[in-house]
Amino acid sequence: GDFTVDLFTEDCPKACLNLLKLCKLKYFNRNPFHFIQRDFIAQCGRIEPGEGNSIWGLIARNQVFFDDELRNQQRKRERLYHDRAGLLCMANLDRPDTNTSQFFITLADRPLDYLDKKHTIFGEVSEGMDTVHKINCTFVDNDGRPMQPLRIQHTIVLH
């Protein structure tokens, strides 16, 4: 199924620019969701060695990572928390400021507060939550890999 995301461009300009530029390059086309844990997250992004770059890593080759934007996450005087399904967040290497092309979508309709202040929230699903719920119900192996390939077929940037 399809889903549409709204990006928090004012709060997280680097993460949004990264995603938009990679989408325009068709970087995520045919890319699999490689980790899904029910009622937690679905993770996507290039995982092949040397392929999981940010847009800056593709351009400069020496700057693979970009910084977290956790301090900027004020939106309409409301703090952004990992508190619902459908949030678009940067995945990292479990260390600050190690963002690349990896991102995840939250699948839980409950707080995931242990992700707060660790992963930049840079958007949310605005249409197609039924697709997100279907992703949540995907059968996976013991390592969270989908039993059948689940891919982003293509991305379209809407203005």
C-alpha positions as semicolon CSV with decimal commas, in nm:
position;residue;x (nm);y (nm);z (nm)
1;G;0,000;0,000;0,000
2;D;0,087;0,365;-0,016
3;F;0,154;0,617;0,255
4;T;0,239;0,986;0,261
5;V;0,462;1,160;0,513
6;D;0,470;1,522;0,622
7;L;0,819;1,639;0,711
8;F;0,909;1,874;0,997
9;T;1,133;2,089;0,779
10;E;1,158;2,381;1,022
11;D;1,246;2,163;1,320
12;C;1,479;1,917;1,147
13;P;1,615;2,073;0,829
14;K;1,914;1,837;0,790
15;A;1,716;1,514;0,832
16;C;1,445;1,641;0,595
17;L;1,695;1,761;0,335
18;N;1,872;1,426;0,354
19;L;1,551;1,230;0,293
20;L;1,424;1,463;0,019
21;K;1,752;1,460;-0,175
22;L;1,787;1,081;-0,144
23;C;1,426;1,039;-0,262
24;K;1,488;1,264;-0,561
25;L;1,786;1,044;-0,649
26;K;1,556;0,737;-0,622
27;Y;1,795;0,607;-0,354
28;F;1,520;0,419;-0,168
29;N;1,347;0,266;-0,472
30;R;1,315;-0,112;-0,430
31;N;1,477;-0,079;-0,087
32;P;1,356;-0,330;0,173
33;F;1,229;-0,276;0,521
34;H;1,504;-0,489;0,674
35;F;1,391;-0,487;1,039
36;I;1,036;-0,497;1,173
37;Q;0,934;-0,552;1,531
38;R;0,561;-0,558;1,597
39;D;0,436;-0,264;1,803
40;F;0,781;-0,106;1,791
41;I;0,945;0,002;1,461
42;A;0,991;-0,077;1,093
43;Q;1,340;0,019;0,975
44;C;1,450;0,095;0,620
45;G;1,747;0,244;0,440
46;R;2,046;0,115;0,252
47;I;2,239;-0,143;0,455
48;E;2,492;-0,273;0,202
49;P;2,853;-0,196;0,302
50;G;2,949;0,144;0,168
51;E;2,593;0,213;0,054
52;G;2,430;0,347;0,371
53;N;2,542;0,704;0,320
54;S;2,366;1,027;0,392
55;I;2,330;1,267;0,100
56;W;2,650;1,434;0,222
57;G;2,830;1,101;0,219
58;L;2,726;1,052;-0,143
59;I;2,842;1,399;-0,240
60;A;3,154;1,447;-0,027
61;R;3,246;1,082;0,035
62;N;3,422;1,185;0,357
63;Q;3,114;1,289;0,556
64;V;2,904;0,977;0,593
65;F;2,713;1,092;0,903
66;F;2,518;1,402;0,997
67;D;2,422;1,540;1,336
68;D;2,110;1,472;1,540
69;E;1,854;1,751;1,557
70;L;1,712;1,671;1,896
71;R;1,731;2,025;2,035
72;N;1,526;2,156;1,743
73;Q;1,228;1,935;1,803
74;Q;0,990;2,205;1,921
75;R;0,681;2,220;1,702
76;K;0,401;2,462;1,778
77;R;0,526;2,483;2,139
78;E;0,476;2,109;2,169
79;R;0,768;1,874;2,236
80;L;0,797;1,583;1,997
81;Y;0,801;1,244;2,162
82;H;0,800;0,888;2,031
83;D;0,443;0,848;2,154
84;R;0,239;0,715;1,862
85;A;0,249;0,507;1,547
86;G;0,348;0,671;1,220
87;L;0,640;0,888;1,329
88;L;0,934;0,909;1,089
89;C;1,264;0,897;1,277
90;M;1,634;0,879;1,202
91;A;1,804;0,552;1,291
92;N;2,161;0,578;1,410
93;L;2,447;0,358;1,529
94;D;2,333;0,386;1,894
95;R;2,569;0,681;1,922
96;P;2,491;1,052;1,887
97;D;2,532;1,221;1,550
98;T;2,560;0,903;1,340
99;N;2,265;0,955;1,103
100;T;2,288;0,823;0,746
101;S;2,013;0,696;0,513
102;Q;1,861;0,468;0,778
103;F;1,522;0,568;0,914
104;F;1,234;0,401;1,091
105;I;0,861;0,441;1,131
106;T;0,713;0,386;1,474
107;L;0,447;0,115;1,488
108;A;0,333;0,146;1,850
109;D;0,026;0,336;1,966
110;R;0,194;0,380;2,303
111;P;0,493;0,578;2,431
112;L;0,838;0,455;2,330
113;D;1,005;0,700;2,566
114;Y;1,338;0,516;2,565
115;L;1,379;0,643;2,205
116;D;1,329;1,006;2,309
117;K;1,641;1,224;2,296
118;K;1,820;0,948;2,101
119;H;1,652;0,951;1,758
120;T;1,549;1,261;1,563
121;I;1,178;1,268;1,479
122;F;1,158;1,444;1,144
123;G;0,812;1,365;1,010
124;E;0,493;1,168;1,044
125;V;0,262;0,963;0,826
126;S;-0,024;1,190;0,723
127;E;-0,205;0,948;0,490
128;G;-0,201;0,573;0,470
129;M;-0,189;0,465;0,833
130;D;-0,368;0,148;0,718
131;T;-0,045;0,061;0,533
132;V;0,158;0,126;0,849
133;H;-0,074;-0,107;1,041
134;K;-0,024;-0,374;0,773
135;I;0,353;-0,336;0,806
136;N;0,310;-0,385;1,181
137;C;0,138;-0,721;1,117
138;T;0,412;-0,851;0,884
139;F;0,542;-1,198;0,965
140;V;0,912;-1,182;1,053
141;D;1,185;-1,427;1,153
142;N;1,358;-1,427;1,492
143;D;1,588;-1,144;1,377
144;G;1,303;-0,916;1,268
145;R;1,353;-0,975;0,896
146;P;1,028;-0,999;0,700
147;M;0,947;-1,353;0,581
148;Q;0,848;-1,206;0,244
149;P;1,020;-0,902;0,097
150;L;0,859;-0,575;0,197
151;R;0,998;-0,290;-0,012
152;I;0,959;0,075;-0,088
153;Q;0,864;0,045;-0,454
154;H;0,928;0,411;-0,532
155;T;0,925;0,754;-0,375
156;I;0,760;1,071;-0,498
157;V;0,837;1,414;-0,356
158;L;0,525;1,629;-0,331
159;H;0,548;2,002;-0,270
